[in-house]
Amino acid sequence: MSTTKLLRHISDPIDENHNYDREIEASERLVGSPFTEDRDSVSLTLGEPLVRTSTARISTTSQLAIVGSNICPIESLDYEIIENELFKQDWRSRKKLEIFQYIILKWALCLLIGLVTGLVGFFNNIAVENIAGHKLLLTNNLMLKEKYFQAFAVYVGCNSALAAAAAILCAYIAPAAAGSGIPEVKAYLNGIDAYSILAPSTLFVKIFGSIFAVAGGFVVGKEGPMVHTGACIASLLGQGGSRKYRLTWKWLRYFKNDRDRRDLITCGAAAGVAAAFRAPVGGVLFALEEAASWWRSALLWRTFFTTAVVAVVLRSFIEFCRGGKCGLFGEGGLIMFKINTENSTYGTPDLIAIVLLGVIGGVFGSLYNYLVDKVLRTYSIINERGPGTKLILVVGVSILTTCVSFGLPWFSQCLPCPTDLDDQCPTVGRSGNYKNFQCPPGHYNDLASLFFNTNDDAIRSLFTSANDKHFQLSSLFVFFVSIYCLGIITYGIAVPSGLFIPVILAGASYGRIVGRLFGSVATLDVSLYALLGAASFLGGTMRMTVSLCVILLELTNNLLMLPLLMLVLLISKSVADIFNKGVYDQIVKMKGLPFMEAHAEPFMRQLVAGGVASGPLITFSGIEKVDNIVHALKMTNHNGFPVIDEPPFSDSSELCGLVLRSHLLVLLKEKKFTKKKVPLRSEILSRFKAHDFAKAGSGKGVKLEDLEFNEEEMEMFVDLRPITNTSPYTVVESMSLAKAAILFHALGLRHLLVVPKTPGRPPIAGILTRHDFMPEHILGLYPHLNPHK
C-alpha cells in the first residue's frame, strides 16, 4: 500500500517529516521547529544567520536565505546522474559524432565566457577610470583655484549621485547584486541554488552598480563583484538554450543539467578573478582553493583556457588604449601594480619584521572579520525596512566617506616637493603621487595624494619606491585607520562591493609603516614592505594562501618576493584561524546558506544515518494513481520520492528507485494515463526523450498550478518506472553519520537513501538531504551531544 495515503490524515505538513524510528521525545522536539521544513531544502539557522527565525517559519515547505541583500527561497542542486530508462535509451542512441560535438561545444562555451568576461572587465576599468577621473579632475581644478567650498560641493554631489544610482539599481532591480557575490557563488558551487544568485538582472546590476560604487568613492573594490559577474555570464551562456528567446539549438540541450552548469560557472568565477586582477593563473587557483567544492583535471584545463582567453582580451584592449583613445584610461598594462626595485635581498631584521607583519595581519584580519559580522547584522535590521531605507543608508555612508576623504587632508602637513623627481610635483592632472590640495606652490599633501585618487592609483602610490619618506608616518597611520573603519562600515550596504581593494589598501599602509620603523636596520625597500603588509592582511581576512600568493605575484611582477609572500601568508592565516573563520565562510554562515564542508563534524561519528534520516516517507508505487501523486505534490514541496515495486509487479515489496518532482510534473502534463494498473513502458519511451526532463533554464519549468485534471483522470494510473532513477545512492541505516556526510559531499548528492539493515521491514528507512547534515539541526535533535567531541 502506498504511503501517500497517509497524507489524507495529516493536518500539518510539518509532521510528515518525522522519523518513525526516532524516539518520541526527539520527535516532539522537532515539531514546530524551523528545521522541520522541506526535507530536500536546506537549513536556515546556521549559528544565528541574518534571516530571523520568525521570518524563516513563515513557509513550511521551502527554505530561505539572504542572497545579496534580499531574502530568497533556496534549494539544493543535483549533481547525480539520473539513470532512468529514458537516460539509458538516450545514451545508447548517441553517436560518436554527437559526443565529439558536445565536447567541442563545451570548449566553445569556455571561449565565450572568457571573451565576454574579459570585455566586461575592460569596460568596468574604462568606466571607473573615466567617471572617477573626471570627478577628481574637476575637484582638483577647483582646489587649485582655491575655491574650496565649491570643490567640496562638487565632490560630495558627484559621490552622492553615483552612490544613489548604485543603490537604486540594487534596492529596486536586483537586491541579490549587493555585496561582493563571492559567498553566493561559493554556495552555488557547493550545491545551493537560488534563482536570483545568477539571474540576468543580477548580472546587469552587478556590472553597472559596481562601476557607480567604485567611481563614487566608496572604499570598495570591483574585484569581488567581477567574480560574481563572471559566474553570471557563465550561467547565462550555459543554460542550454531558452524556448522563451527561441535559443533552442539541438546541441545546447545537453547542458540542461547541474553538472555542466557547475563546471561552466567555475570557469566563470576564475575568469572574473583573471579580469579583475589581470591574473590568469591566480584566477584558476582562486577557483580551486576558494570557490569550487568539487574539482577534477578536466575542469583545471577548462578554467586555465578560460582565464588565458581573458588575459589575451585584456592585453589587446589595453594596448589599444595606450594612445589615449579611451579617455582617461590608458596608463598601465597587464601588471597593475608593478614594483621595480633593485634591492630584493633580505637579512635577519627583515625576517623579524616579516614575522611581525604576519602576526599583525592575523590579528587585524580576524578583528576585521568580527567587526564585519557585527555591522552586517546591524545593517540587516535596517535593510528589512525596505528599499527606501537601503537608499538612505547608502547615501549616508557615501557622505561620511566623502567628508573623511575631503576633511582629513586639511590636518596633514604640507611637504616640499622632492628635487630629484621625474614626475610633476605638485600633480596638476587627475592622477599622480603629489596632490597639491591646499598647499602652496612647490608643496604637496601626502594624505590627499592617497585620498584624492582612485583606489588603484592609491595602491600604486603605496607600492612606489621613489622616496622612502614620500608619506609621513602620521599620514600613513591616519589613512590606515580611515580605510580600515570605512571598509567595515561600507561592506553590507546595498551596493556591489568587493573586499580585496580595501584590505590591500589597509595592509599596504601598515606594511609601509613597519618598513619605515625598521628602515635603519632593514634591507628591503618600503614598497616591498607595503606589498607584504597587503599580503598579511589578505591572509588574515580571507584565509587563502596559494591563490593570494600567485595573484600578488602577477599583480606586481616581482617573483623574487615569492618566499617572503609565502611566509607572511602562512603566519597571518595561522594566527587569524585561532580567532575565527575567513570572511567569506563567515558571511556564508550568516546569510543562512547551508554550506557543506568536505569534512564531517566530530560528534557525527556518535550517530548513525538511520537516527537522523527523515520519515515517515511519502512513497509511490511503480504504477501509481494520479490522484495520489497530485495530492502528494500539493501537500508537500519535496523534490524526491522513493518508488516501491509491489506484487504483482515484483515478488515482494522492493525499492525501485527515486523519482524527482520535476520529472513527475512533466509526465503528468502529457497525461499518459491508463484506466487500469498496467505498465506503459513502451508508450512512455516512444513519447518522451531524455531532454524533455532536462532542468529548466532561467525560464520557468512546469508548475503544478498549471496542470488541470478532471475526476476521471484523477482515478487513472501512470507508470513511474521509466522515469525513476533505478540506481540511487544508498547507505545502510547503521552507517555512521560522519561517513554518510563525507559520501554525500564527495558525490554532490541531493538525496541519499537509507535502507534497513535487517530483512522483513519496508525497503527504505528514510532519506538524507543536505538539511539533515547541518550541525544545528542534528544538535537540535540530540542536545546531549558535545559539538566539540
C-alpha positions in Angstrom: 0.0 0.0 0.0 1.4 3.4 -1.0 2.2 5.7 1.9 0.9 8.7 0.0 -2.5 7.8 1.5 -1.1 8.8 4.9 -1.4 12.4 3.7 -5.1 12.3 4.0 -4.7 12.1 7.7 -2.0 14.8 8.1 -3.3 18.2 9.2 0.1 19.8 9.5 2.6 19.0 6.6 5.5 19.6 9.0 4.7 16.4 10.9 5.2 14.2 7.9 8.9 14.7 8.2 9.3 12.8 11.5 11.2 9.6 11.6 9.1 6.7 12.7 12.1 5.0 14.2 13.1 8.1 16.2 12.2 8.3 19.9 9.0 10.1 20.8 10.9 12.7 22.7 13.1 13.6 19.8 10.0 13.8 17.6 8.3 16.2 20.0 11.4 18.4 19.9 11.2 18.5 16.2 7.5 19.6 15.9 7.2 23.3 15.3 10.9 23.7 14.8 12.1 25.7 11.7 14.2 22.7 10.9 11.0 20.7 10.0 10.6 22.3 6.7 11.2 20.7 3.3 13.5 17.7 3.6 15.2 18.4 0.4 15.5 22.1 1.2 18.3 23.5 3.4 18.7 24.9 6.8 18.2 28.5 7.7 19.5 28.7 11.2 23.2 28.2 10.8 24.5 29.7 14.0 22.5 32.9 14.1 22.0 33.7 10.4 20.8 37.1 9.3 17.4 35.6 8.4 15.3 35.9 11.6 13.6 32.8 13.0 10.2 34.4 12.7 10.8 35.1 9.0 12.1 31.6 8.4 8.9 30.0 9.8 6.5 31.8 7.5 6.8 28.9 5.0 6.7 25.3 5.9 7.7 24.0 2.5 10.7 26.0 1.4 13.8 27.3 2.9 15.1 30.9 2.9 18.5 32.6 3.0 19.9 36.0 2.2 21.2 36.4 -1.3 22.9 39.8 -1.7 20.6 41.9 0.5 17.4 40.1 -0.4 15.7 37.1 1.3 15.1 34.4 -1.3 13.9 30.8 -1.3 16.7 28.3 -1.9 17.0 24.6 -2.7 19.7 22.1 -3.4 21.3 21.3 -6.8 21.5 17.7 -8.0 24.8 16.6 -9.5 23.8 12.9 -9.6 23.3 11.3 -13.0 19.6 10.2 -13.1 19.9 6.7 -14.6 16.4 6.0 -15.6 15.3 4.1 -18.7 14.9 7.3 -20.8 18.5 8.3 -19.9 19.9 4.9 -20.8 18.0 4.9 -24.1 19.3 8.4 -24.9 22.9 7.5 -24.0 22.8 4.3 -26.1 21.5 6.2 -29.1 24.2 8.8 -29.0 26.8 8.6 -31.8 30.5 9.3 -31.5 29.9 12.5 -33.6 27.4 13.7 -31.1 29.7 13.1 -28.2 32.5 14.9 -30.1 30.2 17.9 -30.8 29.3 18.0 -27.1 33.0 18.3 -26.1 33.7 20.9 -28.7 30.7 23.0 -27.7 31.8 22.9 -24.1 35.2 24.3 -25.0 33.5 26.8 -27.2 31.4 28.0 -24.3 34.6 28.4 -22.2 35.9 30.5 -25.0 32.8 32.7 -25.0 32.9 33.0 -21.2 36.5 34.2 -21.4 35.7 36.7 -24.2 32.7 38.2 -22.6 34.2 38.3 -19.1 37.3 40.0 -20.5 35.2 42.6 -22.3 33.1 43.3 -19.2 36.3 43.6 -17.1 37.8 46.1 -19.6 34.5 48.0 -19.8 34.5 48.3 -16.0 38.0 49.6 -15.9 37.3 52.2 -18.6 34.1 53.3 -17.0 35.5 53.7 -13.5 38.7 55.4 -14.6 36.8 57.9 -16.7 33.9 58.7 -14.3 36.1 58.9 -11.2 38.8 60.7 -13.2 36.6 63.5 -14.4 35.2 63.8 -10.9 38.6 64.1 -9.4 39.9 66.4 -12.1 37.0 68.8 -11.7 37.5 68.8 -7.9 41.3 69.2 -8.2 41.0 72.1 -10.6 38.7 74.0 -8.2 41.1 73.3 -5.3 44.0 74.8 -7.4 41.9 77.9 -7.8 41.3 78.0 -4.0 37.5 77.5 -4.5 37.4 75.1 -1.6 33.7 75.2 -0.8 32.8 74.7 -4.5 35.2 71.9 -4.7 33.6 70.2 -1.7 30.1 70.7 -3.1 31.1 69.2 -6.4 32.9 66.3 -4.7 30.1 65.4 -2.4 27.4 65.9 -5.1 29.1 63.6 -7.6 29.8 60.9 -4.9 26.2 61.1 -3.6 24.7 60.9 -7.1 26.8 57.9 -8.1 26.1 56.2 -4.7 22.3 56.8 -5.2 22.5 55.4 -8.7 24.2 52.2 -7.4 21.7 51.9 -4.5 18.7 52.4 -6.7 19.8 49.6 -9.0 20.5 47.2 -6.1 17.5 48.1 -4.0 14.8 48.2 -6.7 16.0 46.0 -9.5 18.3 43.2 -8.2 18.9 43.1 -4.4 20.9 39.9 -4.9 23.6 42.0 -6.6 24.6 43.7 -3.3 27.9 42.8 -1.7 30.8 41.0 -3.4 28.9 38.0 -4.5 31.7 35.6 -3.7 29.9 33.9 -0.8 26.9 33.3 -3.1 29.0 31.9 -5.9 30.8 29.7 -3.4 27.5 28.5 -2.0 26.2 27.8 -5.5 29.3 25.7 -6.4 28.7 23.8 -3.1 25.2 22.8 -4.4 22.9 25.6 -3.1 20.6 27.2 -5.7 18.5 30.3 -5.8 17.3 31.8 -9.0 18.4 35.3 -8.0 22.0 34.4 -7.5 22.9 34.2 -11.2 19.9 35.9 -12.8 20.3 38.2 -15.8 19.1 41.2 -13.8 21.7 40.4 -11.2 24.4 40.5 -13.9 23.2 43.8 -15.2 23.1 45.5 -11.7 26.4 43.9 -10.7 28.2 45.5 -13.7 26.7 49.0 -13.5 26.3 49.1 -9.8 29.9 48.2 -9.2 31.0 50.9 -11.7 28.9 53.6 -9.8 30.0 52.4 -6.4 33.7 52.3 -7.1 33.7 55.6 -9.1 31.6 57.1 -6.3 34.5 57.0 -3.9 33.3 54.1 -1.7 36.1 52.1 0.0 35.2 49.1 -2.1 36.7 47.2 -5.0 35.4 45.9 -8.3 37.3 42.6 -7.9 34.8 40.7 -5.8 31.9 41.7 -8.0 33.8 40.6 -11.0 33.9 37.1 -9.7 30.1 37.2 -9.4 29.8 38.8 -12.8 31.9 36.0 -14.4 29.7 33.4 -12.8 26.5 35.1 -14.0 27.9 35.3 -17.6 28.8 31.6 -17.5 25.3 30.8 -16.1 23.6 32.8 -18.9 25.7 31.2 -21.6 25.5 27.7 -20.2 21.8 27.4 -19.6 21.3 25.2 -22.6 19.1 27.5 -24.6 15.8 29.1 -23.9 12.4 28.5 -25.5 11.3 31.9 -24.5 14.0 33.6 -26.6 14.0 30.8 -29.2 17.5 29.7 -28.5 17.0 26.0 -28.7 19.8 24.8 -30.9 19.9 21.0 -30.7 23.2 20.7 -29.0 22.5 23.2 -26.3 20.1 20.8 -24.6 23.0 18.7 -23.4 23.9 21.5 -20.9 20.5 21.5 -19.2 21.9 19.8 -16.1 23.5 21.0 -12.9 26.8 19.2 -13.5 27.7 21.1 -16.7 26.5 24.3 -15.3 28.6 23.9 -12.2 31.7 23.4 -14.4 30.9 26.5 -16.5 30.2 28.7 -13.5 33.5 27.6 -12.0 35.2 28.7 -15.2 33.3 32.0 -15.0 34.4 32.6 -11.4 38.0 32.0 -12.4 37.6 34.3 -15.4 36.2 37.0 -13.1 39.4 37.0 -10.9 41.5 37.0 -14.1 39.7 40.0 -15.4 39.7 41.9 -12.1 43.4 41.4 -11.2 44.8 40.6 -14.7 46.0 37.4 -13.1 45.0 34.3 -15.1 46.9 31.7 -13.1 45.7 33.3 -9.9 42.1 33.0 -11.2 42.5 29.3 -11.7 44.0 28.8 -8.2 41.2 31.0 -6.7 38.6 28.8 -8.2 40.4 25.7 -6.9 41.2 27.0 -3.4 38.2 29.1 -2.5 35.3 28.9 -4.9 34.8 25.3 -6.1 33.8 22.4 -3.8 34.5 19.7 -6.5 37.5 19.6 -8.8 39.0 17.4 -11.4 41.7 17.6 -14.0 39.4 18.3 -17.0 38.0 21.3 -15.1 41.5 22.5 -14.5 42.2 22.6 -18.2 39.0 24.4 -19.0 39.5 27.1 -16.3 43.1 27.6 -17.5 41.9 28.0 -21.0 39.2 30.5 -20.0 41.5 32.7 -18.0 44.1 32.6 -20.8 41.4 34.0 -23.1 40.6 36.7 -20.6 44.3 37.7 -20.4 44.6 37.9 -24.2 41.4 40.1 -24.5 42.6 42.4 -21.7 46.0 42.8 -23.2 44.6 43.5 -26.7 42.3 46.3 -25.4 44.9 47.8 -23.0 47.4 48.1 -25.9 44.7 49.7 -28.0 44.1 52.3 -25.2 47.8 53.3 -24.8 47.5 56.1 -27.3 44.8 57.9 -25.3 42.0 56.5 -27.3 40.0 55.6 -24.2 39.7 58.9 -22.4 41.4 59.0 -19.1 42.1 55.3 -19.2 45.4 54.2 -20.8 48.1 54.0 -18.2 49.4 50.7 -17.0 49.2 47.3 -18.6 48.6 43.7 -17.5 50.8 44.3 -14.5 48.6 46.5 -12.3 51.0 47.4 -9.5 54.5 46.9 -10.9 57.2 47.1 -8.2 60.6 47.8 -9.6 63.4 47.6 -7.0 67.0 46.6 -7.4 67.3 45.5 -3.8 65.3 42.3 -3.1 67.8 40.8 -0.7 66.9 40.5 3.0 68.5 39.7 6.3 67.6 38.7 9.8 66.0 42.1 10.7 63.8 41.8 7.6 62.7 38.3 8.6 61.8 39.6 12.1 59.8 42.4 10.5 58.0 40.0 8.2 57.0 37.7 11.1 55.7 40.7 12.9 53.7 41.7 9.8 52.2 38.2 9.6 51.1 38.4 13.3 49.7 41.9 12.8 47.8 40.8 9.7 46.4 37.8 11.5 45.2 39.9 14.4 43.9 42.8 12.3 42.3 40.4 9.9 40.4 38.4 12.5 39.2 41.7 14.1 38.1 42.9 10.7 36.0 39.8 10.2 34.5 40.1 13.6 33.5 43.8 13.1 32.2 43.0 9.6 30.0 40.3 11.2 28.5 42.9 13.6 28.0 45.5 11.0 26.2 43.1 8.7 23.8 42.1 11.4 23.1 45.7 12.2 22.5 46.5 8.5 20.2 43.5 8.1 17.8 45.1 10.6 17.9 48.4 8.7 17.6 46.8 5.3 14.5 44.9 6.3 12.5 48.2 6.3 12.5 48.4 2.6 14.4 49.8 -0.5 14.0 53.4 0.7 15.9 52.7 3.9 18.6 51.0 1.9 19.0 54.1 -0.3 19.2 56.4 2.7 21.9 54.2 4.3 24.0 54.1 1.1 23.8 57.9 0.7 24.6 58.4 4.4 27.7 56.2 4.1 28.7 58.0 0.9 28.5 61.4 2.6 30.5 60.1 5.6 33.2 58.7 3.2 33.3 62.0 1.3 33.7 64.0 4.4 36.5 61.8 5.7 38.4 61.8 2.4 38.0 65.6 1.9 38.4 66.7 5.6 41.3 64.7 6.9 43.9 66.0 4.4 43.3 69.5 5.8 45.0 68.3 9.0 48.0 67.0 7.2 51.3 68.9 6.9 52.4 70.2 3.5 55.6 68.7 2.3 58.1 70.3 -0.1 58.4 68.6 -3.4 61.5 66.4 -3.8 64.0 67.9 -6.1 65.1 64.7 -7.9 61.8 63.7 -9.4 60.8 62.8 -12.9 57.1 63.2 -12.1 55.4 66.5 -11.9 55.1 68.0 -8.4 52.6 69.0 -7.4 50.3 67.0 -9.6 48.1 69.0 -11.9 46.1 66.3 -13.7 43.8 63.6 -12.4 46.3 61.1 -11.2 49.7 61.4 -9.6 51.5 60.9 -6.3 51.8 64.6 -5.3 48.5 66.2 -4.8 48.6 69.9 -4.1 45.3 70.2 -2.2 45.5 73.3 0.0 49.3 73.5 -0.1 51.3 76.4 -1.5 53.2 76.1 -4.8 56.1 73.7 -4.7 54.5 71.6 -1.9 52.2 68.6 -1.8 49.8 67.0 0.6 50.7 63.3 1.1 47.4 62.3 2.7 45.4 64.0 -0.1 47.6 62.0 -2.6 46.1 58.9 -1.1 42.5 60.0 -0.6 42.2 62.0 -3.8 43.0 59.2 -6.2 41.2 56.1 -7.4 41.8 53.1 -5.2 44.1 51.5 -7.9 46.2 54.7 -8.0 46.4 54.9 -4.2 47.7 51.3 -4.2 50.3 52.3 -6.8 51.4 55.2 -4.6 51.8 52.9 -1.6 53.8 50.4 -3.7 56.1 53.0 -5.1 59.7 53.1 -4.1 60.6 56.5 -5.4 61.1 58.0 -2.0 61.0 56.2 1.4 59.7 59.3 3.1 57.2 60.2 0.4 54.5 59.6 3.1 54.7 60.7 6.7 54.2 58.1 9.4 51.3 60.1 10.8 49.6 60.2 7.4 50.0 56.5 6.8 48.5 55.8 10.2 45.5 58.1 9.7 45.0 56.6 6.2 45.2 53.0 7.6 42.6 53.7 10.4 40.3 55.5 8.0 40.4 52.8 5.3 40.1 50.1 8.0 37.0 51.6 9.5 35.4 52.8 6.2 35.9 49.4 4.7 34.0 47.8 7.6 31.0 50.1 7.5 30.8 50.1 3.7 30.6 46.4 3.3 27.0 45.4 3.7 25.2 48.4 2.2 23.1 47.8 -0.8 25.8 48.3 -3.5 28.1 45.8 -5.2 31.2 45.9 -3.1 34.4 43.9 -3.0 36.8 43.4 -0.1 40.0 42.9 -1.9 40.9 46.6 -2.5 40.1 47.9 1.0 42.1 45.1 2.5 45.1 45.7 0.2 45.0 49.5 0.9 44.9 49.0 4.7 47.5 46.3 4.6 49.9 48.3 2.4 49.5 51.2 4.7 50.7 49.4 7.9 53.2 47.5 5.9 54.8 50.7 4.8 54.7 51.9 8.4 56.6 48.8 9.6 59.1 49.3 6.7 59.8 52.8 7.9 60.2 51.8 11.5 62.7 49.0 10.6 64.3 51.3 8.0 67.6 51.8 9.9 68.2 48.0 10.2 66.2 46.5 7.3 67.5 45.9 3.8 64.2 45.6 1.9 62.6 48.7 0.3 59.5 50.1 2.0 57.5 49.3 -1.2 58.2 45.7 -0.6 57.0 46.0 3.0 53.8 47.6 1.7 53.3 44.5 -0.5 54.0 42.1 2.4 51.6 44.1 4.6 48.9 43.8 2.0 49.5 40.1 1.7 49.4 39.7 5.5 46.0 41.5 5.8 44.6 39.5 2.9 45.7 36.2 4.5 44.2 37.3 7.8 40.8 38.2 6.4 40.3 35.7 3.6 42.4 32.8 4.8 43.7 31.9 1.3 47.3 31.1 0.7 48.3 29.7 -2.7 45.9 31.7 -4.8 46.6 35.0 -3.0 50.3 34.4 -3.3 50.1 33.9 -7.1 47.6 36.8 -7.5 50.0 39.2 -5.7 52.9 38.0 -7.8 51.0 38.5 -11.0 49.8 42.0 -9.8 53.3 43.2 -9.0 55.6 41.2 -11.4 58.1 40.5 -8.6 58.9 36.8 -8.4 61.8 37.4 -6.0 59.2 38.1 -3.3 57.8 34.6 -3.5 59.4 33.1 -0.4 58.5 36.1 1.8 54.9 36.2 0.5 54.5 32.5 1.3 55.9 33.1 4.8 53.8 36.1 5.6 50.6 34.4 4.3 51.2 31.3 6.3 51.8 33.2 9.5 48.8 35.6 9.1 46.4 32.7 8.3 47.6 30.6 11.2 47.2 33.5 13.6 43.8 34.5 12.4 42.5 30.9 12.4 42.9 31.0 16.2 40.1 33.6 16.5 37.5 33.0 13.8 36.9 31.8 10.2 37.6 33.5 7.0 35.4 36.4 6.0 33.6 34.5 3.1 33.0 31.4 5.2 31.6 33.7 8.0 29.3 35.5 5.6 28.0 32.3 4.1 27.1 31.1 7.5 25.4 34.5 8.5 23.3 34.5 5.3 21.8 31.1 6.2 23.4 29.3 3.3 23.8 25.7 4.3 27.4 25.1 3.2 28.6 21.5 3.4 32.2 21.2 4.4 34.4 18.4 3.0 34.9 17.0 6.5 32.3 15.8 9.0 31.9 17.3 12.5 33.5 15.0 15.2 30.2 14.5 17.0 28.6 12.9 13.9 30.7 9.8 14.5 28.5 9.1 17.5 25.3 8.9 15.4 24.1 6.6 12.6 22.4 7.5 9.4 19.1 5.9 10.4 18.9 8.1 13.5 18.7 11.3 11.5 17.0 10.3 8.3 13.6 11.7 7.7 10.4 9.8 7.8 7.7 8.5 7.6 8.3 8.7 3.9 6.0 9.6 1.1 6.5 6.9 -1.4 4.8 5.9 -4.7 4.1 2.6 -6.2 5.8 1.8 -9.6 2.3 2.3 -11.1 0.6 4.9 -9.1 -2.8 6.6 -9.1 -2.8 10.1 -10.5 -4.8 11.4 -7.5 -2.2 10.2 -5.1 0.6 11.9 -7.0 -1.2 15.2 -7.4 -2.2 15.2 -3.7 1.3 14.5 -2.6 2.7 17.3 -4.8 0.1 19.7 -3.4 0.7 18.8 0.2 4.5 18.9 0.1 7.3 20.6 -1.6 9.6 17.6 -1.6 11.8 17.2 -4.6 12.4 13.4 -4.5 10.1 10.5 -3.8 11.1 6.8 -3.4 9.3 4.4 -5.7 8.4 1.0 -4.3 7.6 -2.0 -6.5 4.9 -4.2 -5.1 3.3 -7.5 -6.1 2.2 -8.5 -8.7 4.9 -6.5 -10.4 7.6 -7.9 -8.1 7.9 -10.9 -5.8 7.9 -8.7 -2.8 8.0 -5.1 -1.8 11.3 -3.8 -3.1 12.9 -0.4 -3.7 12.6 0.5 -7.4 14.4 3.9 -7.1 13.8 7.6 -6.7 11.7 9.9 -8.9 12.1 13.7 -9.0 9.3 16.2 -8.6 10.2 18.0 -11.8 10.0 14.7 -13.7 6.6 13.9 -12.3 5.3 17.2 -13.4 6.5 16.7 -17.0 4.9 13.2 -17.0 1.6 14.5 -15.6 1.5 17.3 -18.1 1.4 14.9 -21.1 -1.4 12.8 -19.4 -0.1 9.4 -20.4 -2.6 7.6 -18.2 -4.4 4.2 -18.2 -7.7 3.2 -16.5 -6.1 0.0 -15.2 -2.9 -0.6 -13.3 -0.8 -1.8 -16.2 2.7 -1.0 -17.4 3.1 1.8 -20.0 6.9 1.5 -20.6 6.9 1.3 -24.4 4.4 4.2 -24.8 6.4 6.5 -22.5 9.7 5.6 -24.1 8.3 6.4 -27.5 6.6 9.6 -26.4 9.4 11.2 -24.4 13.1 11.9 -24.9 15.6 12.4 -22.1 15.9 16.1 -22.8 12.2 16.5 -22.1 13.0 16.0 -18.5 16.1 18.3 -18.5 16.3 21.0 -15.9 14.7 24.3 -17.0 17.0 27.3 -17.6 16.2 30.8 -16.4 12.7 30.3 -17.7 10.0 28.6 -15.6 9.6 24.9 -15.7 6.3 23.0 -15.4 4.3 24.1 -12.3 1.6 22.1 -10.6 -0.8 25.1 -10.6 -0.7 25.0 -14.5 -2.0 21.4 -14.6 -5.7 20.6 -14.6 -7.3 17.2 -14.3 -10.9 16.1 -14.3 -12.3 13.5 -12.0 -11.9 10.6 -14.4 -8.2 11.4 -15.0 -7.6 11.6 -11.2 -8.8 8.0 -10.9 -6.4 6.8 -13.6 -2.9 5.3 -13.3 0.5 6.3 -14.5 3.7 4.2 -14.9 6.5 5.9 -13.0 9.2 3.3 -13.6 10.6 4.6 -16.9 11.4 8.0 -15.3 12.6 6.6 -12.0 16.3 6.7 -11.2 16.8 2.9 -10.6 20.3 3.3 -9.2 20.2 6.0 -6.5 23.0 6.1 -3.9 22.0 4.2 -0.8 23.6 3.6 2.6 22.7 1.2 5.3 21.0 2.7 8.4 23.8 1.6 10.6 26.5 3.6 8.8 27.9 6.4 10.9 26.5 9.8 10.1 30.1 11.2 9.6 30.8 8.6 6.9 27.5 9.3 5.2 28.2 13.1 5.3 31.6 12.6 3.6 30.0 10.4 0.9 27.1 13.0 0.4 29.6 15.8 -0.1 32.1 13.9 -2.3 29.4 12.8 -4.7 27.5 16.1 -4.8 24.2 14.5 -3.9 20.8 15.9 -3.3 19.2 12.7 -1.9 20.9 9.8 -0.1 18.6 6.9 0.6 18.9 5.0 3.8 17.9 1.3 3.6 17.2 -1.1 6.5 19.9 -3.5 7.8 17.5 -6.3 8.7 15.0 -8.0 6.4 11.3 -8.0 6.9 11.0 -4.3 7.1 9.9 -1.7 4.4 12.6 -1.5 1.7 13.6 2.1 2.7 14.1 3.6 6.1 14.5 7.3 5.2 16.2 9.9 3.1 19.2 12.1 4.0 19.3 15.5 2.4 21.6 18.5 2.9 19.4 19.7 5.7 20.0 16.5 7.7 23.7 17.1 7.9 23.6 20.6 9.2 25.1 20.6 12.7 22.4 22.9 14.2 19.7 20.5 13.0 21.5 17.5 14.5 22.2 19.2 17.8 18.6 20.2 17.9 17.6 16.6 17.8 20.3 15.4 20.2 21.1 18.3 22.5 23.0 16.0 24.9 25.8 15.7 22.3 29.0 17.7 22.8 29.6 19.5 19.5 33.4 19.5 20.1 33.8 15.8 20.5 
